[in-house]
Amino acid sequence: MRYAVLGTGIAGRTLAARLASLGHDVVIGTRDPEATAGRAEYAEWQALQPQVRLAAFAEAARDADTLVNATGGQVSIAALTEAGAARLDGKVLIDVANPLDFARGFPPSLDPVGTDSLGELIQRTFPGLRVVKTLNTMNCRIMVDPGRVAGEHHVFLSGEDADAKKAVRELLRSFGWRERSILDLGGIETARGVEMMLPVWLRLMGALGHTDFNFHIQGA
């Protein structure tokens, strides 16, 4: 499978490395490849992941079967616009981003929030995409290695396209998620709820002093 991971921050790099380790063809996308390649943090990571190619958003998206949005939530629409709407139609987009707004410092607020979500905004803006919101409620190391957290814990799916969610579910299982730990919440509007979990997650991080935790839904 050919993946384009959009975003070269820690989440994008972690996801790209895991996908490559599973044998997928992975390109990591950025606005300015030359500037990104010149950053020491990225260069050190790239040296350990020579099989992952760096490209501009448009080039990364062009040949990919599946896209992963790991950009900052406030710039996700701009990044996908640079990728080019014609290149996106029909493709699955796994949206792991959160619309964190740091305009007033830390902790950030969410924008949009409540009556909208980043997942919905992406789907409206690019109706040809098959958007699946998932993995946004945890640290990126847990996204690709759920065994970091002991016991039962859960990952959520939101999206309109049943086949796209089936494909993403299969990818999650390849990351190590158990079938019973993957909860399909319904349509893309349910992304509102999982994005609103981020303020809770941030405060838990502060209280616990680390990020190796996740949400567990206990039923009857």
Secondary structure, DSSP 8 states (H G I E B T S, - for coil): -EEEEE--SHHHHHHHHHHHHTT-EEEEEES-HHHHHTSHHHHHHHHH-TTSEEEEHHHHHHT-SEEEE-S-GGGHHHHHHHH-HHHHTT-EEEE----EE-TT-SS-EESS-SS--HHHHHHHH-TTSEEEE-STTS-HHHHH-GGGS-S---EEEEES-HHHHHHHHHHHHHHT--GGGEEEEESGGGHHHHHTTHHHHHHHHHHHSSS---------
